[in-house]
Amino acid sequence: MSTLRNRTTVLAAATTAVLALALTACGGDDSGTKSAGPASDAAAAAASTDATDATTTGTAKTGGAGQNTGATKTGTSKTGTSNGSARTGGDTSDSYAYKHPCKSGDLSVRVYPREGSATQQVIEVNNVGANSCGLSYFPRVSLGAAKASDHSSDIRPTVPGGLGGAPAYPVKPKTAAIAVIDLNPSGANGLTWIDEMNVLADGDHMPNAETQNFELGPDVKVRDPKLGLYRSTVAEAVSSMKQAGTS
């Protein structure tokens, strides 16, 4: 009996030891599981942070590129507009015109009766070139017979006196310089053999060979003609013409 009791005690002790080991093993697994949980959460948080950083970085790059693109377009637009204007329209400043006399090849000259007047003619000089250019203060005009071999007797109109100021009359591209001549301001009887007007757009810089001739038509009577300065409108040119012969 004593031997049997001892065996029972030993067996119980062994069982207790085995149960303790089993519990320890279970506790180790539980501890491992708990440790794995936070590790997984940390990895997920790190991945989330990386993703957020990547997204933020991408957004910043995209925004930066957008801003740079906008700035580049604005700069290019300004440069393009400035250069395009210069190439297309040329130099249209008065200061440029003062230093560059008009050339005959860049001008178109017309002569026609002024509407509402029986004795006045409009001389219209159009700049068809790309740049502004300068003309003398008034065109050089003479009146004579188209078939005459000697033009020494041609009539020259009087012009306004007291001239001074800018070195030339500036004409921008696609605009006109206008002068008005009155062939017979008083309307009295005049010379009837005159049938032609000779016009040199710039008497200060152009040679006589570039003079253009315009037929006046029949029944023209010329007496004490008056010529005004170049102006931008017919009305202003008429006012200037009325000052001819005065200082």
Secondary structure as UniProt FT lines:
FT   HELIX           2..89
FT   HELIX           94..99
FT   HELIX           104..106
FT   STRAND          107..113
FT   TURN            115..116
FT   STRAND          120..127
FT   STRAND          133..135
FT   STRAND          140..144
FT   TURN            146..147
FT   TURN            152..153
FT   STRAND          169..171
FT   TURN            173..174
FT   STRAND          176..182
FT   TURN            185..186
FT   STRAND          196..200
FT   TURN            203..205
FT   HELIX           208..210
FT   STRAND          212..215
FT   TURN            218..219
FT   STRAND          226..227
FT   HELIX           234..241
FT   TURN            242..245
//
